[in-house]
Amino acid sequence: MTGSWRNESYREYTPKKVLIIGVTPNLTAQRMFEDKLANEFRSRGVLASTSTLIFPERFIENKQSEAQIQEEIQNLLDRKFDAILVSAVKGIDERQAYSEGYAKTDYYWRRFRGYYFVYQDIYYNPGYYEKYKVYHIESSLFSLNEESGESSLVWVANFDMVDPQDLGSSVNDYVESMVKALEKEGILVSKGN
C-alpha cells in the first residue's frame, strides 16, 4: 500500500452488505479477485457478493451513462446493499533495475576508479538492466445511502503490484494487503475478533 485516505464522517463505518467490483478486461483476474475478497468479507461476518453475479452482462460490455449507473445503484439499494468496494488498475509503469549479478564490497565505492570499474559494464553487457512493470491499483469503498440513493466515499487506498508473474499468487497478495489495510482502518474486523 502506497497511501490511503479515510473520510472522517465515516470513522465508525462498517459495511453490512458489500458489492465487490474488480475493473479489468481480464475476466479471469476479475473473478479471482472478486471471489477472494468477497470470501474475506464473509469470513468476517459481512455479506458480500461479486459484480459478476450481480451486474447484467450488458453493464460491463457497454459503456454506461450516469443515469444507467444510478439505476444500478438503485437496484443495489433495493437488494439492501449498503456498500460498494471497487478496485481498478490506474496505471502501469515500466521500470529498469540495475542487475550486476554479484555483490560488490564496500571497497569499490571509496574511489572513482573502483566505482567506474564496477559500473562500466553498462556499456558492454546488454543484460545489465532488468525491465519490470509496476501496476498502480486504486481501491475505493463507497457507502450507499438508502434514503438519498447517493453514494459517499468512505475510504480509498493505492497499492503498487510489482511485476506480477502468477495471477493466483498476485491476486492473493493484493487481497491480503487490502484486507490488512481495511482491518487497520476498522472497516473490517480481524478474523481473530
C-alpha positions, 0 to 999 in steps of 0.5 A: 500500500502506497497511501490511503485516505479515510473520510472522517464522517465515516470513522465508525463505518462498517459495511453490512452488505458489500458489492465487490467490483474488480475493473479489468478486461481480464475476466479471469483476474476479475473473478479471482479477485472478486471471489477472494475478497468477497470470501474475506468479507464473509469470513468476517461476518459481512455479506458480500457478493461479486459484480459478476453475479450481480451486474447484467452482462450488458453493464460491463460490455457497454459503456454506461451513462450516469443515469444507467449507473444510478439505476444500478445503484438503485437496484443495489439499494433495493437488494439492501446493499449498503456498500460498494468496494471497487478496485481498478488498475490506474496505471502501469509503469515500466521500470529498469533495475540495475542487475550486476549479478554479484555483490560488490564490497564496500571497497569499490565505492571509496574511489572513482576508479573502483566505482567506474570499474564496477559500473562500466559494464553498462556499456558492454553487457546488454543484460545489465538492466532488468525491465519490470512493470509496476501496476498502480491499483486504486481501491475505493469503498463507497457507502450507499445511502438508502434514503438519498440513493447517493453514494459517499466515499468512505475510504480509498487506498493505492497499492503498487503490484510489482511485476506480477508473474502468477495471477493466483499468487498476485491476486492473493497478495493484493487481497491480503494487503487490502484486507490488512489495510481495511482491518487497520482502518476498522472497516473490517474486523480481524478474523481473530475478533 
